[in-house]
């Protein structure tokens, strides 16, 4: 599909998700962080049918870590969109419907799931 044309004034909206992340310790996350965030940014832009640069902020931070590698860690993902393509209420609804195809992410992060 093509990118929607601009019809509204520029609007900014955001969303956050709590996620459980399995099997990715600090070293793993240091190795996978940039690629994973880029992939998520692409997925979000595709889902909203917007250019990549309109995904203004994207971050994923661990809130708790487990010493047990078989136990999930809690993380928070935050995204902010600045776009003329959606009014804030529509954009927020679109973000709420966002569901990443987690199996396409790097192997240690495949068991990400929204809380």
C-alpha positions as CSV (number, residue, x, y, z in Angstrom):
1,X,0.0,0.0,0.0
2,X,1.1,3.6,-0.5
3,X,1.6,6.2,2.1
4,X,-1.5,8.3,2.9
5,X,-1.5,11.9,1.7
6,X,-1.5,14.7,4.2
7,X,-5.1,15.9,5.0
8,X,-4.9,17.2,8.6
9,X,-2.7,19.5,10.7
10,X,0.4,17.8,12.2
11,X,-0.6,15.8,15.2
12,X,1.4,14.0,17.8
13,X,0.3,10.9,19.7
14,X,2.0,8.1,21.6
15,X,1.5,4.7,23.1
16,X,3.2,2.4,25.6
17,X,3.2,-1.3,26.1
18,X,4.6,-3.5,28.9
19,X,6.3,-6.6,27.5
20,X,7.8,-9.8,28.9
21,X,11.1,-10.6,27.3
22,X,12.6,-14.0,27.6
23,X,16.2,-15.1,27.2
24,X,17.8,-11.8,26.5
25,X,20.3,-10.6,29.2
26,X,22.2,-7.3,29.2
27,X,24.9,-8.5,26.7
28,X,22.2,-9.9,24.4
29,X,20.2,-6.6,24.5
30,X,23.4,-4.6,23.8
31,X,24.0,-6.7,20.7
32,X,20.3,-6.7,19.5
33,X,19.0,-3.3,20.6
34,X,19.6,-1.2,17.5
35,X,18.4,-3.8,15.0
36,X,15.3,-4.7,17.1
37,X,14.3,-1.0,17.5
38,X,14.8,-0.5,13.8
39,X,12.6,-3.5,13.0
40,X,9.9,-2.3,15.4
41,X,10.0,1.2,13.8
42,X,9.5,-0.3,10.4
43,X,6.6,-2.5,11.7
44,X,4.9,0.5,13.3
45,X,5.3,2.7,10.2
46,X,3.9,-0.1,8.0
47,X,1.0,-0.6,10.4
48,X,0.1,3.1,10.4
49,X,0.9,3.5,6.7
50,X,3.1,6.4,7.4
51,X,6.7,7.3,6.4
52,X,9.4,6.0,8.7
53,X,10.5,9.5,9.9
54,X,7.0,10.1,11.4
55,X,7.8,7.5,14.0
56,X,9.5,10.2,16.1
57,X,10.4,8.2,19.2
58,X,10.8,4.5,19.9
59,X,12.3,3.1,23.0
60,X,12.3,-0.2,24.8
61,X,13.7,-0.3,28.3
62,X,13.9,-3.0,30.9
63,X,11.9,-2.3,34.1
64,X,13.1,-5.5,35.8
65,X,15.5,-8.3,35.0
66,X,15.6,-11.8,36.2
67,X,18.7,-13.6,37.2
68,X,17.1,-16.8,35.9
69,X,17.7,-16.9,32.1
70,X,14.5,-19.0,31.7
71,X,12.3,-16.4,33.4
72,X,10.9,-13.4,31.5
73,X,12.0,-9.8,32.3
74,X,9.6,-6.9,32.2
75,X,10.2,-4.1,29.7
76,X,8.3,-1.1,28.5
77,X,8.1,0.0,24.9
78,X,7.2,3.6,24.1
79,X,6.4,5.1,20.7
80,X,5.6,8.7,19.7
81,X,4.2,9.5,16.3
82,X,4.2,13.0,14.7
83,X,2.1,13.0,11.5
84,X,-0.4,15.0,9.5
85,X,-2.1,11.8,8.4
86,X,-4.2,11.1,11.5
87,X,-6.1,13.0,14.1
88,X,-4.9,12.1,17.6
89,X,-7.9,9.9,18.5
90,X,-7.6,7.9,15.3
91,X,-3.8,7.6,15.6
92,X,-4.1,6.4,19.2
93,X,-6.7,3.8,18.1
94,X,-4.3,2.7,15.3
95,X,-1.5,2.3,17.8
96,X,-3.7,0.3,20.2
97,X,-4.3,-2.2,17.3
98,X,-0.6,-2.6,16.7
99,X,0.6,-6.2,17.1
100,X,4.1,-7.0,16.0
101,X,4.8,-10.3,14.3
102,X,7.3,-11.2,17.1
103,X,8.6,-14.3,15.2
104,X,10.3,-12.0,12.8
105,X,12.4,-10.4,15.5
106,X,15.9,-11.6,16.5
107,X,15.7,-15.0,18.1
108,X,16.3,-14.0,21.8
109,X,13.4,-11.5,21.6
110,X,10.9,-13.9,19.9
111,X,8.9,-14.4,23.1
112,X,8.0,-10.7,23.5
113,X,4.4,-10.4,24.4
114,X,2.2,-7.5,25.3
115,X,1.0,-7.4,28.9
